[in-house]
């Protein structure tokens, strides 16, 4: 009889220990999900910008112009390929007539990496998105999305 009581107490003790461990494991899982951190839009943009610079598709100056500069339209007056390529992008030299936001225009020559699928968008006569800083028209960034 004492063996039966001892065995019963031992079984109850083991069952209690097992249930306690299970409860802790479940609570840890819930905390892990609650502690997950979502990526913010700012972090996503920064990571994408870093990837563009790392791959050599854009310079930090061009990214700054696109993020904080004045958006405008530029008419392509001339386009020459340089023969350089990076991934699926081709380097071209563009002659542009950029519209100022307050009126007027200014000419500029700019080298840019353009997606190979969008080379027809930078042929003479086409209008493309350009970014510049008012008061400093020496630097322009060109943005041509893939076709």
N, C-alpha and C positions, 0 to 999 in steps of 0.2 A: 504494500500500500504506500509506503513512503517513496518507493521508486516511482509510482504512478503520480504522486503529488509533485515530486521533484521534476519529473518529465513534463508535467502540465505547466509548472511555473517557468521552466526553461523555454517551452514553446511560446508561452505568452510574452516572455521577455524578448525572444527573437522576433516575434511578430511586431511588437511595439517598436523595436529598433528599425526593422525593415520599413514600417510605415513612416517613421520619422525621417529616414533617409529619402524616401519617395517624396514626401512633402517638401523637403529642402531642394531636391532636384527640380521639382515642378516650379517652385518659387524662383529658382535661379533662371530657368528658361524664360519666365515672364519678365524678369528684370533685364535679361539680355535683349529681348525685343523692345522693351521700353527704353533701353539705353542706346538703341540704334540711332545713328545720327544721319539725317537726310542731308544731301548736298544742296547748298544754296545756289541760286542762279549766279551770284557773283563768283563763287568758287568754280562753277562750271565754265563761265566765260574766261576766267583767269587760266584755267587748265587748257582750254582750247587755244587761247592766245599763246600760251607757252609752247604748245605743240606746233603752231604755225611758225613761230620764231625758231624753234629747235630744228624743224625740217628745212628751214631756209626759204619758206614760201613768202614770208613777209619780214620786214625789219620792225624793230621796236618803234621807230619813228612813224612808220606807216600805220601801225596799229594805234598809236596815240592819236594820229590825225583822224583815223576812222572813228575812234571812240569819243574824242573830245573836239574835233574840228568842225568846221562849217560844211554841211553837205551842199553840194552844188551839182550842176550838170556840165559835162564837157563834151564838145563836139570833136570827134576824131578828124583831124585834117591830114594826117599821115601815119602810116604804120609800116615798120620794118621788123622782120624777125632777126634776132641775133644769132640763132642757131643753138643757143643754150636751152637745156631742158632739165627739169627736176620733177621726178615722179610723173604725173600726168599733166604737168604745166609746161608752157613754152614761154621763154622770155621774149618780149617784144619791146621795141622802142616806139613810143607813141608821141605824135605831135598833137597837142590838144589846144582848143580855145575854150577856156573855162569861164563860165559866167560868174560874176561877182554877185553877192546877195543884195547889195544896194544898187545894182545896175552897172553896166559895163562888162567888159571882158578882158582877159589877159591870156597871152600865149605861154605855153610851157612844153618842154620836152621831158618825158618821163619814161623810165624803164620799169616794166612791171611783169610779173609772172601771171599768165592768163591760162585758165584751163584749156586744154587742147580742144575740147568740145565747144568752146565759146570763142574761138578765133574769128569767126565770122562777125561776132558782135563788136569787134574792135576795128573793123574795116572803115576806111574813110567815109565820112558822112553820118556815121552812127553816133548816137548820144549815149554816154555812159555816166555812171555815178562817180563823182570826184569829191574829195575832201581837202580842205585847205584851212589855213588860219588867216583871218583878215589882218592885214598889215604885214604878213610874211607870205608872199606869193611864190617864194623860191622852192617850197616843198609842197608837193601834191601827192595824195594817195588815190589810187584808182581801185575801184571795186567792181569786178566783173564776175557774176555768179556762173557756175557751170550751166551748160545748156541741157 
